[in-house]
Amino acid sequence: MKEKLLTIFNHYDPKTQRNKLCEEFRELQDELHEVYDNDKLSDNLVSEIADNFVLMLQFAYDNEITLEEIKEEMEQKIERQLKRIENEEK
């Protein structure tokens, strides 16, 4: 998958892909509003999340960031937030 994503990224340029990512962020935001503000199920939500992941991984790989590094950072952030929640409940 990494090679395929880098092929796509390199076919275009970072500025084009950055603009595409911003567009996909907006589309995801719209879908989330549909789901949570309007209490309306969205068939598009999975697709919009996938679009964002695809583009974010392109930028990660272009900057030589591995999935393992991302996972570790996510785990640290999750633990930090859980501690904050625990402290709020005290």
N, C-alpha and C positions, 0 to 999 in steps of 0.2 A: 504494500500500500504506500509506503514512504516514497518509493521511486515514482509511482504513478502520480502522487500528489505534487512532487517536485517537478515532474514533466509538465503538468498543468501550470504550475506557478511560473516556471521558466518560459513557457510558451508566451505568456502574457508578461507583464512586468509588475514589480511590487506596487506601483501606484495604482494600476488597474485593479489588481487584486485587493488592495486596501479599500478602494471605492466599492468594489463588489461586496466586501465584508461589511462595510457600513450599510449598504443596501440590505444585505441579509439580516443585519441586526435590527433594522427598522421593520422588516417583514416579520421577524420573530416577535418583536415588541407588539406589533399589531395582532398577531395570533394570541399572544398572552392576554392582551386586553379583551379579546373576544371570549376567551375561556373564563377569565377570572372577574372581569368587570360586568360582563353580560350573562354570566353563568350559562355559557353556551359551549357545547362540545365542538371541537375543531378537528376535522380530519387532516388538516394541514400541519398541525403542531409537530408531529414527528418529522415531517419533511423539512420544516423550517429549522428545527434543532439540528438535523443532519447537515443541512446546508452550512450552518454556522460552524459546526465541528470540522467539516471538510476544509473550509477556508482558514479556520484557526490553526489547524494542523499544518497547512501549507506554510504559514508564517513560522510556526514552531520549527518545522524541519528546515526551512530556509535559514533559520538562525541556529541550527544544530542543537536544538532542544529536543530531548527524547521524551517518549511517552512515559518512561519511568520517572524522569525529572518532574514532569507535569503531575503524575500520580502522587509523588512524594509531597509536592507543594500543596496539592489538594488535601491530602491527609493532614498536613500541618494546619491548614486553614480550618478544616472541619473540627479538629481537636481544639483549636483556639476558640472557635465560636461556641462549641459545647461548653467550654469552661466559662465563657462569658454568660451563657444562659444559666449555668449553675450558680454563678455569682449573683445574677439578677434575682434568682429565686430565694436567696438567703435573706 
